[in-house]
Amino acid sequence: MASPMQTLSLQVFGVSTGFVTAGAIIALSYSTVPVFLSHPNEVSLRHLRALFSSGSHIFPQLATAASTAFSVLAYTAPPASPLRYQYIVAAAGTIGIAPFTILVMKPTNMTLKEIGEQGNEGIKKSGGEQRIEELLRRFGRLNAIRGGILAMGAGVGLYAALSQRN
C-alpha cells in the first residue's frame, strides 16, 4: 500500500503529464498543419520529418510515464474496487497513443516521410500537390485524435483521483 503522499504524487504526476502531453500533441496539430499548408510542399515535408523525429523522442516517453503512474495507482488500489478499474482505464488510455500511432497513423506518416525523402520527384509520383495537402490534413486530424485519446485517459485518472479524495 502506498502512503498518502506517494499516492498524491503519483496522481499529480499522472494527471498533469497526461494532460500536458495531450495538449502539446493537439496544439501541434492545430498550429503546424496550417503552417505546412501555407508553404511549398517540399519545404513542408522536410519540416514534417523533423517534427516526426522530435516528437518520437518526447511523446511516447511522456505517455509511458503517465501510464506507469496510473498503473502503480491501480496496483495499490483496493482489489476489485471501482478505483482500481478507473486507474486501469486511465493507464490504458494514456498509453493508447502507441497502438493508435502504429495501427492508424503509421500508413499516413510513412507515406509523407517517403514522399519527403524523394523531394519533388516524390511529390510528382504521389499525385501532386493536392495529394500532399490531403495527407497533411489527414495527419493533423489523426494527430488531434491521438491527443484526445491521451486526454481521455488523463481525464479518467483525474476523475479517479478526485473520487478518492471524498
Disulfide bonds with the S-S distance in Angstrom:
none
